């Protein structure tokens, strides 16, 4: 099948940000294989029709980056899908709550700064969880989905690292990251909990969020290649295997 056969978004009712990482041109011009790696928001709201659509994808592995409370609040189980929890606690939410409780007004500018700090924390503090995701990917090319709550921050950084490891150009990685803004629908119950301009920062993505992480990778780790190898255990041999598993064969 050619690329026109596939759609990037799966258009599920209960997971609005479920999408395929396939089709992007990677190393040596070889495209990322479709229907092998998926990214998503949480999967606790899937309808029976959604579950059927996921089963038809051949999905067999789910990696959940949500923290302990998030998982307990919105648990899920999918038939014939192995579940792996790699907890990254949602620190930005807690920091925003702490500021509000202490009487500090959260402005859009403060929200942006909080989000940038969160992304820098992914680089500095969550390498073991992202390394574990790569370990799962390296086991086989059995279809896998990784997700968090909204599928935008923890998931967005993970997707960027995967695509960069496969040789996808940085500007294309950013385009994939920003697709969240056209897909994800935030929970209705959030309306009124904070000014809309603040919610639009916290529940959307911006280039400068991911750039904060990539800048930290460059400044603190000597670039993506060294970060992948030294922090995520994805050296040249592992990248060769990723290419073998997830890129289309050379023409």
Residue pairs with C-beta under 8 A, 6 or more apart in sequence:
1 34
3 23
3 31
3 34
5 34
6 20
6 22
6 23
6 34
6 35
7 20
8 19
8 20
8 22
8 23
8 179
9 18
9 19
9 20
9 179
9 183
10 18
10 19
10 20
10 38
10 53
10 54
10 57
12 18
12 46
12 47
12 50
12 53
12 54
13 46
13 47
13 49
13 50
14 43
14 44
14 45
14 46
14 47
14 50
15 40
15 41
15 42
15 43
15 45
15 46
15 50
15 147
15 151
16 41
16 183
16 184
16 185
17 39
17 40
17 41
17 150
17 151
17 152
17 180
17 183
17 184
18 38
18 39
18 40
18 41
18 145
18 151
19 38
19 39
19 40
19 179
19 183
20 34
20 35
20 37
20 38
21 32
21 36
21 37
21 38
21 39
21 159
21 162
21 163
21 176
22 31
22 32
22 33
22 34
22 35
22 36
22 37
23 31
23 32
23 34
24 31
24 32
24 163
24 166
24 168
24 172
24 176
25 31
25 168
25 169
25 172
26 32
26 163
26 166
26 167
26 168
26 243
26 247
27 166
27 167
27 243
27 247
28 167
28 247
28 250
30 243
30 247
30 248
30 249
30 250
31 247
31 248
32 163
32 166
32 168
32 246
32 247
32 248
33 141
33 246
33 247
33 248
35 57
35 58
35 143
36 141
36 143
36 144
36 245
36 246
37 137
37 143
37 144
37 145
37 146
37 162
37 246
38 57
38 59
38 143
38 144
38 145
38 146
39 145
39 146
39 147
39 151
39 155
39 156
39 158
39 159
40 145
40 146
40 147
40 151
40 155
41 147
41 148
41 149
41 150
41 151
41 152
41 155
41 184
42 64
42 66
42 70
42 74
42 76
42 147
42 148
42 149
42 150
42 151
43 62
43 76
43 78
43 145
43 147
44 74
44 75
44 76
45 74
46 54
46 76
46 78
51 78
51 79
54 78
54 81
54 145
55 79
55 80
57 143
58 142
58 143
59 78
59 81
59 143
59 144
59 145
60 80
60 81
60 82
60 142
60 143
60 144
61 81
61 82
61 84
61 136
61 142
61 143
61 144
61 145
62 78
62 81
62 82
62 83
62 84
62 144
62 145
62 146
62 147
63 84
63 86
63 132
63 133
63 136
63 144
63 145
63 146
63 147
64 71
64 83
64 84
64 85
64 86
64 146
64 147
64 148
65 86
65 87
65 88
65 129
65 146
65 147
65 148
65 154
65 155
65 158
66 74
66 85
66 87
66 88
66 90
66 147
66 148
66 149
67 87
67 88
67 89
67 90
68 87
68 89
70 90
70 148
70 149
71 85
71 87
74 149
77 83
84 132
84 136
86 129
86 132
86 133
87 129
88 122
88 126
88 129
88 148
88 154
90 148
90 149
91 118
91 121
92 114
92 115
92 117
92 118
92 153
92 202
93 202
95 114
96 106
96 111
96 114
96 194
96 202
99 106
99 110
100 106
100 194
104 110
106 114
106 194
106 198
107 198
108 197
108 198
108 200
108 201
111 198
111 201
111 202
112 201
112 206
112 208
112 209
114 202
115 153
115 201
115 202
115 206
115 209
115 212
116 208
116 209
116 212
117 212
118 153
118 209
119 153
119 157
119 209
119 210
119 212
119 213
119 216
120 212
120 213
120 216
122 130
122 153
122 154
122 157
122 213
123 157
123 213
123 216
123 217
123 220
123 221
123 227
123 231
124 216
124 220
126 154
127 231
127 232
130 157
130 158
130 161
130 232
131 231
131 232
131 233
131 234
133 146
133 158
133 162
134 161
134 162
134 165
134 232
134 233
134 234
134 238
134 242
135 233
136 144
137 144
137 162
137 242
137 245
137 246
138 238
138 241
138 242
138 245
140 245
141 245
141 246
146 155
146 158
146 159
147 155
148 154
148 155
150 180
150 184
150 186
150 203
151 180
151 184
152 180
152 184
152 203
152 204
152 205
153 205
153 209
156 177
156 180
156 205
156 209
156 210
157 210
157 213
159 173
159 176
159 177
160 173
160 174
160 176
160 177
160 210
160 213
160 214
161 224
161 228
161 232
163 172
163 173
163 176
164 170
164 173
164 224
164 228
165 228
165 234
165 239
165 242
166 239
166 242
166 243
166 246
166 247
167 243
167 247
168 176
170 214
174 207
174 210
177 205
177 210
178 205
178 207
180 204
180 205
181 204
181 205
184 203
184 204
186 199
186 203
190 199
190 203
191 199
193 199
194 202
214 224
217 223
217 224
217 227
218 224
221 227
221 230
221 231
228 234
228 235
228 239
229 235
229 236
234 242
